[in-house]
Amino acid sequence: MKRLSFLLASLLFAASVAAQSVNPGQPAPDFALPDLSGKSVKLSDLKGKYVVLEWVNPECPYVQKHYNSANMPKLQKEFGGKRVTWLTINSTREGHSEFKSPQQMEAWMKKTGGAPAATLLDRDSKVGKLYGAVTTPHMYIIDPKGTLVYVGAIDDKRSTRLEDVKTAKNYVRTALGETMAGKPVSTASTTPYGCTVKY
């Protein structure tokens, strides 16, 4: 009974966070978060650039799928080379058993070959809740005007199997390619999958 009550409470909380979510076509809410060296990164300072926001938790099997297969690092390197600012955000609240210190996040990124422009720690989970991020990974793409053009899953294979990366339709790569070519994003919103963000 206690387990059922906890599950229901978790689902209701996730639903309440999702209800606050931002949608494609809306301005991306501004925020400032520290990177792993403690330097503040402010979204509004990146206006005029394409920006990807990626919610992450190293303990999540879905995140591990995309890093251990090199899928996420490849995307970060590919689009980083095309002047896209990729920000990886960990909103696991400080005090949670899965919270990672800056040193732990840096070591994990190095081990997995991660290459975002910056890894940001959202210790009090405010930015995650501001965006309505509900899973890890949860992906957002922002155009140079500061408008959200994509919100949702990284791809269409809702699994933890590394081999599924090869046959998946990568929504993020497609959306970035389209918006950077000046085209409307054909699939601007999808349902994210993964582990719940540990608020």
Secondary structure, DSSP 8 states (H G I E B T S, - for coil): -HHHHHHHHHHHHHHHHHHT---TTSB----EEEBTTS-EEEGGGGTTSEEEEEE--TT-HHHHHHHHTSHHHHHHHHHHTTTEEEEEEE---TTSTT---HHHHHHHHHHHT---SEEEE-TT-HHHHHHT--EES-EEEE-TTSBEEEEE-SBS--SS-GGGGGG--BHHHHHHHHHHTT---SS-B----SEE---
